[in-house]
Amino acid sequence: MKVPSLAKIEGVYSMVPETADSWRDAHGTAPFVRGPYEKMYQQKPWTIRQYAGFEGALETNAFFKRALLQGQTGLSVAFDLPTHLGFDSDHDLAAADVGRTGVAIDSVEDMAVLFDGIDLGNVSVSMTMNGAVLPIMACYIVAAEEQGVAPDKLSGTIQNDILKEYIARNTYIHSPDFSMEVVSDVVAYCSEHMPRFNSMSISGYHFQEAGASPELELALTMANARAYLTHFQQQGIDLEFVAKRLSFFFGLGMSFYKEVAKLRAARFLWSELLDEFGIRSESAKRLKMHCQTSGVSLTESSPLNNIVRTTIEAMAGVFGGTQSLHTNSYDEAISLPSDQASKVALETQFILQHETGIGDVVDPWGGSYMMESATQSMIEYVRTMQNNIEIEGGVLALVASGQLTAFIHRQALQTAMDEEALNKKIVGKNCYQSSSLSPQNERVIASDKTLLLQSKKLALLKLKRDDGAVKRALQALQAAARSKQNLMPFTIEAIRARVTVGECIKALTDENSRYLKPEHIEPALFCAHLDAEMVKRYQALSSQLGRPLRFLVAKVGLDGHDRGAKVIVSLLRDLGIEVDYLPIFSSLDDIIQQDGMYQYDGIGLSILSGAHIPFVTQLTQKIRTDCPIFIGGVIPASDKNALETIGVEAVFTAKHSLNDIAMSLYDILVVAAKI
Ligand code: 2CP
């Protein structure tokens, strides 16, 4: 696909604005570049909405209550990977991931505990859910109903943005076509029954995390927004009404000016897009957004520096006029956020809101020559990209072929090369390195305990419920899927009858089977930036063996973060190694089977969910003893020794440069090859 030149954006500071005169517009009027509301934070500060969830509903409920008491103003639920993918906690594929990167919700009983003592008629709740959106929305609605709160009183947001799951986030379940129907079922249901609830959070955040620049993040987000509007129109949904409750979600990286410009440009583009669809409602044309500071910008070394990064990114969000904000914890490159780091992240927002006066001025960058040019350049970039996407067949075609994912990966490779060549400097990672690590206080997730408890609760639920009602509800849900009716009311009925999340999804996957997207891994030219002697040694090793080295890189479990794994595949291939890649959702049996065929020179696992110990323990018990195993991902330093004892040859984390990785691997390969 053709990509517009970034030169205009890069050279923005010396540009004269051509048509950008947004600073002359009044705040709170179309096209809303200066902000969706006239008085912005002078009238109401942004919502402090920290994304959180771990272990079971009880633990997360206690965390939510503490956060609300401390002054957080909205809730945001992180679900664990099995819930995202529609597996109950007692499912075989769920075992390693229960309660790790979010809270485990198997049924409405768990959802009720999650919000116990929290008035759902008063507190707005965001739920990051896409794949299993039907049963999770239904659990939330039924839990509220049982709390005495009717759907029309509920306020909050469901992410319900499936396109970006295929492009970058990877927690999809069904094929894109069926998933788009599910998305519109949720949107249509909310518009009819939940007028205060945002039925979608069209997300760019994950594109930037996967490697996209801020401008590409914006272009893909707006392209998806257009695809959704087109789809809803085709479904006969009243856009005038639903568009009011479509909100957005953007990332905030370290390119400070670009990030502010991106948020200003986003509002312009949305207003323009709605004009194009003939929507007249002013309130729909106000783009409302949540923002989150960047996870990938955080470093593993000197983690306290991440507080500075997060603060700068958060300031870009506020200058850009966000409605809601999550600030990351300083230890997220190392482990799941500790209590101390979560508290610092939350209090960073209190400091911004109460000590700085940062919100006193509406659109403070408005009228700045540089900022108006940057905003205009962003708008033009997005228009050009949109044009190119249409020429190539539109978002849905490019999602299905995997080209948008590959496109983001190309930018991730470029970033990795820039870091290696020191064209992009990261303090503590590729410059100003120091060996001192700040003291850590890692959160330890009691996953085994959670798994046991969830399994017991599921068994009890199945004993107590009316089996006949469960069977009828599941049959009705399947019949509705076959006859293409809106699935929300049928899922709500099933959840009322105590059908589990996993059972609802199983009923749907029986009709529309689980889907795996195509995977392309782009080549890279890393060797130019690596130690030349080492590159030659790789070639010599293969000559001595009389064959190319052969590697397997695998993503095991349910974790969808594959940016790092794919960069490593490109690196190894550039070193002349033949690499097979087992993509997301692979099992240990897949690895054993592949290794049985090829007897790899090395196997690399990439795990960012925290489930590395159980996976590696099982793998080393099953695999031949002479196969070197490497692991990469978010691995706390305290687990490194345990992994080495189990039999892992090397552990690679965000602090390792590509050169470091290539060198360590070489040393291990030489020993393993017995040359
Ligand atoms: C707000 N209001 C105002 C003003 N400010 N009215 C007049 N003047 C103002 N200055 C009104 C609004 O119109 C609204 O009323 C009400 O106050 C609430 O304000 P809001 O701006 O809608 O704030 P909110 O309720 O916090 O909603 C913000 C969003 C919402 C962005 C619209 O979609 C949201 O909270 N999104 C969060 C998404 C999220 O947390 N995602 C988690 C990502 P009405 O209600 O009457 O209109 S997790 C990420 C991880 C990484 C992942 O995805 O994997």
Residues whose N, C-alpha, C, O or C-beta is under 5 A from the ligand:
A	BS01	2CP	Y37 K39 M40 Y41 Q43 K44 T47 R49 Y51 G74 S76 S124 S126 T128 T157 N198 S201 S247 F248 K288 M289 H290 Q323 S324
